[in-house]
Amino acid sequence: MEQHIPSRGTTPSRPHVLALWAGIAALVAGCASKPPPAPVVVAPVAPPMAVVPPSEPPPSQVSVAPTPRDYRRDAAMHLYAHNSGRIYTGKLPPLLYAVGVLQVDIDARGQVTAIRWMRSPDHAPEVVAEIERSVRAAAPYPAPVRMGRVTYTDTWLWHKSGRFQLDTLTEGQL
């Protein structure tokens, strides 16, 4: 029997071609590298939440005074509004029961942070106590928004009736 050996230049049969392509495909498939894994997306972690105390409401009154001297007028009007029944109306008599010079520190929110007497009416300790109580009770003052905080000075003119005027808003003396 005669064997047929294909010679060069002859075309291989269809089953041989398919087998060849299957072998090449298997070879290529085996050599191919795995696709890179999909990138892992990590959501940013929010920083730990700080415990924030409840915020205070904004100041109900503000002062746009640029200097302590200008702020003094706003503070005096504020004190008069809180003590309207205790203001001495008209010109004060020549002799007063007590005169005191007081420095008041006001923070950015209008709260009193300190009181210092520059000239205390030591002969009338009840007046000293009443003035300090009145100053503290009138808080919050207009917030000094242009200065952040302020120290202002005013002179208290105290009549023997318990009524007073502040030098900033005084109607003068007889």
SVG drawing of the C-alpha trace seen along z (x, -y; Angstrom):
<svg xmlns="http://www.w3.org/2000/svg" viewBox="-40 -126 48 128">
<polyline fill="none" stroke="black" stroke-width="0.4" points="0.0,0.0 1.1,-3.3 1.2,-6.0 0.4,-9.5 2.8,-11.9 1.9,-15.5 4.7,-17.4 5.6,-20.9 3.5,-23.4 0.3,-21.4 -2.5,-22.6 -3.3,-20.8 -6.8,-19.4 -9.5,-21.2 -9.4,-19.1 -5.6,-19.7 -6.1,-23.4 -8.7,-23.5 -6.6,-21.4 -3.6,-23.7 -5.7,-26.8 -7.1,-25.2 -3.5,-24.4 -2.4,-27.9 -5.4,-29.3 -4.7,-27.0 -1.0,-28.1 -1.9,-31.8 -4.5,-31.4 -2.1,-29.6 0.6,-32.3 -1.7,-35.3 -1.4,-37.0 -4.3,-37.4 -6.0,-40.8 -5.1,-43.1 -7.5,-43.1 -10.1,-45.9 -8.8,-48.8 -10.1,-48.8 -11.8,-52.1 -11.6,-53.1 -14.1,-55.7 -12.5,-58.4 -12.9,-58.0 -14.4,-61.1 -12.4,-62.4 -13.9,-61.6 -16.7,-64.0 -15.7,-66.4 -18.2,-67.0 -19.3,-70.6 -21.3,-72.2 -24.5,-73.9 -23.7,-77.2 -25.0,-80.4 -27.4,-82.5 -25.9,-85.5 -25.9,-88.7 -29.3,-90.5 -27.6,-93.9 -24.4,-95.0 -22.3,-98.1 -20.3,-99.3 -18.3,-101.8 -14.7,-101.9 -13.2,-103.1 -13.8,-102.5 -14.9,-106.1 -17.6,-105.7 -18.6,-102.4 -19.2,-104.1 -22.2,-105.9 -23.8,-102.7 -23.2,-101.1 -24.6,-104.1 -27.8,-104.0 -28.0,-100.3 -27.7,-100.8 -30.4,-103.6 -32.8,-101.3 -32.3,-98.6 -32.7,-101.1 -35.2,-103.5 -37.1,-104.0 -33.8,-104.9 -32.5,-107.6 -32.4,-111.1 -34.1,-113.4 -33.1,-117.0 -30.0,-118.8 -28.4,-117.3 -28.0,-119.4 -24.5,-120.8 -23.9,-118.3 -24.2,-114.6 -24.4,-111.7 -21.7,-109.7 -19.5,-109.9 -17.7,-106.8 -15.5,-106.1 -15.9,-102.5 -14.1,-100.5 -16.0,-97.7 -14.6,-94.9 -17.0,-93.6 -16.2,-90.5 -17.1,-89.9 -20.6,-88.6 -21.5,-91.6 -20.9,-89.8 -19.2,-91.6 -15.9,-90.0 -14.5,-92.4 -15.3,-95.5 -12.7,-97.8 -13.2,-100.9 -10.9,-103.7 -12.5,-106.0 -14.8,-104.2 -17.3,-106.1 -16.0,-104.4 -18.2,-106.5 -21.3,-104.8 -20.6,-101.0 -24.3,-100.4 -23.9,-102.6 -20.8,-100.6 -22.7,-97.3 -25.8,-98.7 -23.7,-100.0 -21.9,-96.7 -25.2,-94.8 -26.8,-97.1 -23.8,-96.7 -23.8,-92.9 -27.7,-92.7 -27.7,-94.7 -25.6,-92.1 -25.5,-91.2 -24.4,-94.6 -24.2,-95.5 -21.5,-93.2 -18.5,-95.4 -18.2,-93.9 -15.6,-96.2 -13.3,-95.9 -13.9,-92.3 -13.9,-93.2 -13.7,-96.5 -12.9,-98.2 -14.8,-101.4 -14.9,-103.9 -17.8,-105.9 -18.5,-108.1 -21.6,-107.4 -23.3,-110.5 -25.4,-109.3 -28.2,-111.3 -29.2,-110.8 -32.7,-109.5 -30.9,-106.5 -31.4,-107.8 -28.3,-108.4 -27.0,-109.7 -23.9,-108.6 -21.5,-111.3 -21.7,-110.2 -25.4,-111.1 -25.7,-113.6 -28.0,-116.6 -25.5,-118.6 -25.6,-120.1 -27.3,-123.2"/>
</svg>
